[in-house]
Structures are given as structure tokens and as C-alpha cells.
Amino acid sequence: MTQLPIFATDSQTTRILIRATNWIGDSVMTMPAVQRIRELVPAAHIAMLCPGKLTDLWRHNPYLNELIPFGSKLDLEELRRHQFDIAIIFPNSFRSAWECKRAGIPRRIGFGGHWRRFLLTDIVHEPRDERATYENRSVDGKTFRVKVFCSTRHQSERYLDIVAYLGGNRDPAPPRVRLAIEEMPALNKFMRDDGRPVVAINAGAEYGPAKRWPAERFAQTAIKVTEIVDVRWLIVGGRDDVEISREIETRLREAPLAESSVVNVAGKTTLLDLCALLRFCKVLLTNDTGPMHIAAALGTPTVSIWGSTSPELTGPLSPRSVIVREPVECSPCFLRKCPIDFRCMDRIQVGAVARAVLKQLGAEDKAAPKQ
């Protein structure tokens, strides 16, 4: 993909708006593209239009000059007063392109899906084999419709295609979530360092139950690991994860684990708190979720459990990540709910996950837990 540059790379007057994605994981996966845009136009003013709930991910990003948070409704008049020259629109949604046009931004660049081509001045074409198709799949006499991707290129590279269209470097780069030193004491609201390694458990998954390994297996894994290494368990999650997190906490306390060995903060943290806590942890044990991407971008080792989705497409971008999955004939299906027997998750055994956690803790040689 080559073309003439969209703008002069040495311009100090160019004002660029990047429309951020709306979800945690997608936001982290756009960070390499944001870095490459800054490298392309080092002197330009780059602002990010970002959902208010996600500003903590971008608060200290060195490639941005300005953050413009928004809530359920965007103030188009305020955005118009910024007088941006170019909008780079990461979400492939009608609304994001419509808002940038309504804000009077003269050049609007993005993918052309979701009936929005007429709202863009520049359309970045998606490779045909990366467009999702649907097919019927039959397993054990039951037929259901699943999403299929012919390509397994990572989602982060699709955002880099936009950079290439702009005339920039599309080589992958590791995403980074940055924290200020003064933000780390937020940890003291929840826990203090007692010298033992902390392993976080994130058992929720916002997309749907098909991505959730059973709560009892998370608890069984924690118990197995604790038999080998004296660790503390930090249970994290959002407001929708309170019930599943409470179930894990109850099982661990019944094991019994010492009172100080289990801390449950599900539903109690801000996004900034979560970032600080994950940065403090030695390992995150998780489903395929946004916090998995945050931990990877903070440099925290992860053990992630995969069933209905594809780590090739949206896995954590970190060499310190371990993927646990069991290949089955119907995975990945990208469905929110399993239409059959949940075999992709049920076949993942506690022993295999415990071994992965011990490996990340550097303790795999102490014991090999049996299933």
C-alpha cells in the first residue's frame, strides 16, 4: 500500500484528530498505530477523541498532545472549535465517521465499512480475505452459524494499515500503557506489599459467557498453585464481574487460604486503579478480556485462556504471554454463547493452567501439578 503522503511530515501547524476505539482491548491494540503516526508527523498537534471511561489508558501517552474525552453524547460544537485538519478514525462504525463530518473536519480517513463510505474523504481498503464471512457449522448433529476469518493477521496490524495509507511506517511495535510514579500509591487503597508475589485473577469477559472459563476452575487453579508457591491472590473485575469474583473468593477462603492471601477488588476499582494493580502483579490469570491487554502493555506476564475467540487475531502483544487452549472442531466461533456443550473451555484442565502460572512465576521446576 503506497501513495503520496497525506500531509507534510515537518508541519508544525497540522492539527490531527485520532478517533479512539470504544473498548479497552481495541484501544491497546491501536497503540502501535498511534506511535507510528507520531513518528510520521513529529511536529504536528495530535489530539485523541476518546470515551471518557478509557482516558486513563491514554493519560500519559507520549505521542499525544491532547485528550478530548466524551460521554454518551459528543459536543460537536466544542469539537468544531478545535479546527482539526484531519481525522483518523480507528473505529469502523457509522457514528464515528458521522461525528467527524458533522464537526467540520475537512479530511476524514478510515475503513469503509458499515455504510459510511460517503462520510469519508479517504477510504483505507481492507484486504478481502480479512473481511468476516459467515458459514453454517454442524457439530454432533446441531447446526449453528459462525463467523469466519480467512486471515489470521493480528488486529493491531489492521490499524497499522491506516498508517501505511498515510505514508508512514507500518511495522508492528509493542503497545505500552504508562503510569506516573505518583499514581502507584493508589495500590495502598487495596493492598500492601508483604513480600509475597501477587497473582491476579480476572474471570469475567464482557463479550459473553462463551469466553469465560468456569469460576470453580479458576479457584482450583489458585489452590493448586498455592500448594507449590506461597502467593497472594488478587481478584479483579468490573461491576458485571462481582458475582463470579465473589464465588472464586468464597471457594478460596473455604480451601482454606489465609485471610491475607485473598483480596477481592472486583467492582471497586477505577481503570487507573486497575492499571496500577496489574503493574504490581507478578502474573495475571485471565480470560480473553481487556485487562489481559492492559497487563501485557504494562509488561506484566499473563496466562490467558481461550475458547471461542482467536489469539492469532486478538491475542496479547507481549512475549511474556502464555496462551492456554484446547483445539476443538468448532473453535473459534466468535459466538457470545455456546450453542452446544462448551467443549472449547471444558477441555481446558486445571493442571495445565496451574503449570502455566507456575512457569510464569519461575517455579515450574518445583513441582508438576497433576490434573
TORSEKOL-283520 format. One line per 10 residues: number of its first residue (from 1); their letters; for each residue x, y, z of C-alpha. Coordinates in steps of 0.001 Angstrom, whole numbers, plus 500000, padded with zeros to 6 digits. Layout:
N
NUM = A = X/Y/Z; ...
***
This chain:
371
1 = MTQLPIFATD = 500000/500000/500000; 501757/503147/498815; 500654/506641/497972; 501730/510238/498335; 501827/511459/501950; 498594/512986/503232; 500455/515891/504830; 503905/517407/505177; 505748/515432/507834; 507557/518514/509135
11 = SQTTRILIRA = 504416/520614/509511; 504023/522350/512882; 500556/523665/512067; 498791/520448/511067; 496098/519532/513588; 495203/515852/513644; 492344/514202/515496; 492525/510472/516194; 489118/508989/516983; 489831/506248/519533
21 = TNWIGDSVMT = 488129/502874/519678; 485480/502238/522310; 486802/499175/524147; 489822/498506/526352; 491380/495721/524288; 490872/497523/520979; 492386/500689/522466; 495550/498856/523480; 495768/497279/520026; 495733/500757/518410
31 = MPAVQRIREL = 498714/501991/520446; 501342/500862/517897; 499496/502829/515200; 499386/505949/517376; 503136/505673/517876; 503726/505339/514113; 501510/508372/513380; 503603/510489/515751; 506800/509244/514099; 505379/510276/510728
41 = VPAAHIAMLC = 504456/513802/511853; 506703/514585/514836; 505824/518306/514925; 502052/518107/514398; 499423/518652/517074; 497791/515260/517691; 494663/515003/519819; 492693/511890/520701; 488918/511854/520905; 488378/509168/523496
51 = PGKLTDLWRH = 485483/507690/525508; 485759/509171/528990; 485868/505721/530585; 489136/504963/528747; 491135/508155/529292; 493377/506519/531912; 494847/504319/529179; 495999/507397/527254; 496686/509843/530080; 500490/509626/529831
61 = NPYLNELIPF = 500882/508519/526234; 503922/510453/524919; 502656/510506/521332; 499618/512685/522044; 499374/516417/522687; 495797/516428/523916; 492995/514164/525150; 489370/515052/524411; 487105/512774/526472; 483422/512365/525681
71 = GSKLDLEELR = 480451/510693/527311; 477221/509323/525887; 476851/512434/523730; 479633/514238/521897; 479743/518053/521946; 480128/518700/518222; 480331/522464/518642; 483277/522108/521016; 484986/519706/518622; 484413/522139/515746
81 = RHQFDIAIIF = 486192/524893/517691; 489394/522804/517690; 489636/523314/513903; 491232/519981/513094; 492586/519451/509590; 492464/515652/509537; 490507/512968/511381; 491991/509470/511560; 489055/507272/512503; 490016/503932/514053
91 = PNSFRSAWEC = 486516/502542/514779; 484818/501033/511765; 481448/502478/512791; 478951/504818/511148; 478707/507042/514229; 482429/507788/514491; 482635/508920/510854; 479370/510880/511057; 480578/512801/514112; 483843/513787/512433
101 = KRAGIPRRIG = 481971/515020/509359; 479477/516957/511489; 482421/518531/513340; 483569/520034/510038; 486894/518189/509801; 487779/518517/506100; 489724/515270/505664; 488403/512057/507213; 490332/508809/506884; 489256/505293/507861
111 = FGGHWRRFLL = 487893/501929/506781; 484814/501992/504577; 482507/499534/506319; 479100/499965/507970; 477564/502093/505177; 479803/505054/505888; 481902/505428/502743; 480134/508673/501788; 481195/510187/505149; 484912/509673/504454
121 = TDIVHEPRDE = 487228/511558/502129; 489840/508766/502181; 488939/505089/502393; 491545/502593/503565; 490686/499331/501849; 490623/496149/503900; 492140/493040/502315; 489316/490862/501061; 490474/487791/502989; 490309/489755/506258
131 = RATYENRSVD = 486625/490540/505967; 484486/488333/508158; 482145/485887/506465; 479581/483546/507966; 479056/479865/507474; 476953/477094/508942; 478848/474614/511084; 477495/471259/512265; 478766/469543/515413; 477168/466448/516953
141 = GKTFRVKVFC = 474031/466884/514892; 473478/470532/515773; 473961/473274/513169; 474777/476879/514023; 476089/479943/512198; 479631/481155/512975; 481901/483998/511927; 484925/483008/509832; 488159/484882/509060; 490365/483514/506282
151 = STRHQSERYL = 493345/485541/507512; 494921/485267/510967; 496712/488614/510807; 496571/490374/514157; 494002/493133/514661; 496737/495634/515592; 498152/495308/512073; 494866/496415/510544; 495205/499751/512345; 498755/499969/511015
161 = DIVAYLGGNR = 497291/499721/507509; 495854/503179/508137; 499355/504405/508994; 500669/502913/505766; 497930/504731/503842; 499143/507973/505434; 502635/507246/504154; 504079/506038/507475; 505876/503001/508828; 503512/500079/509338
171 = DPAPPRVRLA = 505977/497827/511191; 504482/496396/514413; 505534/497880/517745; 504729/496766/521304; 501849/498677/522915; 502630/500438/526199; 500325/501703/528934; 502209/504243/531025; 501667/505229/534652; 503068/508167/536591
181 = IEEMPALNKF = 505050/507442/539758; 502590/509419/541845; 499756/507120/540716; 501262/503925/542114; 500330/504707/545781; 496749/504026/544713; 497698/500445/545498; 497536/501252/549203; 493765/501630/548936; 493516/497894/548364
191 = MRDDGRPVVA = 496650/496075/549476; 500158/496451/550796; 503262/494577/549760; 504058/491840/552284; 506886/490304/550260; 504848/487552/548606; 504235/487574/544853; 500730/488647/543826; 498838/486809/541084; 495702/488458/539728
201 = INAGAEYGPA = 492625/486536/538584; 490274/488086/536030; 487446/485595/535479; 484977/487855/533685; 484609/488613/529994; 482405/491435/528795; 481702/489932/525378; 479722/486991/526756; 479765/483666/528623; 481400/481764/525741
211 = KRWPAERFAQ = 484719/483436/526699; 484526/482554/530415; 486371/479586/531862; 484320/478314/534840; 484812/480140/538139; 485409/476923/540074; 488357/476092/537815; 489956/479464/538447; 489651/478727/542162; 491013/475177/541775
221 = TAIKVTEIVD = 493961/476539/539815; 494735/479064/542548; 494616/476326/545188; 496988/474109/543174; 499456/476939/542636; 499345/477865/546344; 500335/474292/547213; 503631/474969/545423; 504281/478691/545892; 503114/480986/548701
231 = VRWLIVGGRD = 501373/483691/546676; 498600/486207/547284; 495559/486208/545020; 494068/489463/543772; 490619/489030/542210; 489854/491834/539753; 486907/492647/537534; 484296/495188/536634; 480829/495723/538057; 479419/492877/535975
241 = DVEISREIET = 482037/490500/537399; 481189/490932/541094; 479172/487713/541371; 481703/485452/539662; 484529/487083/541631; 482683/486531/544902; 482277/482844/544007; 486028/482487/543478; 486767/484325/546722; 484401/482063/548662
251 = RLREAPLAES = 485984/478908/547236; 489474/480128/548094; 488539/481008/551653; 486909/477601/552068; 490102/475895/550834; 491143/477417/553281; 493599/480116/552299; 494784/482631/554874; 492746/485808/555177; 495665/487880/553883
261 = SVVNVAGKTT = 496106/485600/550858; 492927/486668/549058; 491960/490235/548119; 488804/490790/546071; 488527/494233/544437; 486038/493346/541669; 483693/496257/541066; 485662/498565/543357; 488399/499916/541101; 488699/502674/538540
271 = LLDLCALLRF = 490542/501923/535329; 493557/503769/536734; 493416/501653/539902; 493283/498510/537791; 496339/499580/535789; 498310/500261/538973; 497296/496914/540486; 498154/494919/537363; 501534/496646/537135; 502198/495465/540716
281 = CKVLLTNDTG = 501281/491817/539992; 503727/489098/539009; 501166/487333/536781; 497621/487851/535528; 495483/484719/535041; 492639/485717/532765; 490119/485017/530070; 490349/486873/526754; 489490/490345/528099; 490520/493993/528082
291 = PMHIAAALGT = 492556/493649/531328; 494593/490941/529559; 495684/493539/527003; 496373/496124/529718; 498596/493700/531656; 500548/492813/528521; 501044/496508/527711; 502246/497135/531280; 504851/494365/530987; 503070/492020/533410
301 = PTVSIWGSTS = 503238/488320/532409; 499878/486823/531523; 498290/483383/531313; 495181/483685/529150; 492526/481055/528480; 490984/480901/525019; 487977/479098/523589; 485509/480856/521284; 487929/483543/520083; 491296/483558/518325
311 = PELTGPLSPR = 494621/484543/519938; 496084/484846/516454; 493676/487703/515716; 493440/489471/519072; 495961/487883/521437; 498117/489854/523895; 501027/491623/522200; 503747/490567/524611; 506478/487910/524623; 505612/487370/528303
321 = SVIVREPVEC = 502201/485931/527487; 501223/482264/527656; 498156/481067/525748; 496181/478071/527038; 493659/476498/524686; 492378/473121/523517; 491736/472737/519787; 488185/471639/519014; 486384/471414/515688; 484073/474379/516325
331 = SPCFLRKCPI = 486605/476889/517688; 486963/479760/517072; 483283/480522/516511; 483195/484119/517890; 479765/483478/519416; 478677/485116/522666; 477017/481925/523928; 477989/478356/523185; 475219/476590/521223; 476402/473095/522197
341 = DFRCMDRIQV = 478410/471765/525167; 481123/474409/525841; 483789/471886/524877; 486430/474501/523993; 486520/475634/527634; 485528/472414/529415; 488500/470548/527924; 490994/473022/529395; 492147/471329/532590; 493147/472904/535887
351 = GAVARAVLKQ = 496536/471180/535885; 497543/472675/532542; 496619/476188/533645; 498361/475788/537020; 501535/474700/535260; 501371/477760/533025; 501019/480064/536056; 503930/478352/537821; 506031/478746/534681; 505305/482477/534627
361 = LGAEDKAAPK = 506282/482643/538317; 509560/480862/537528; 508525/477927/539712; 507749/475230/537166; 510711/473150/538379; 509338/472918/541939; 506511/470610/541006; 504389/469467/538119; 500772/469565/539267; 498707/466643/538052
371 = Q = 495288/467041/536567
***
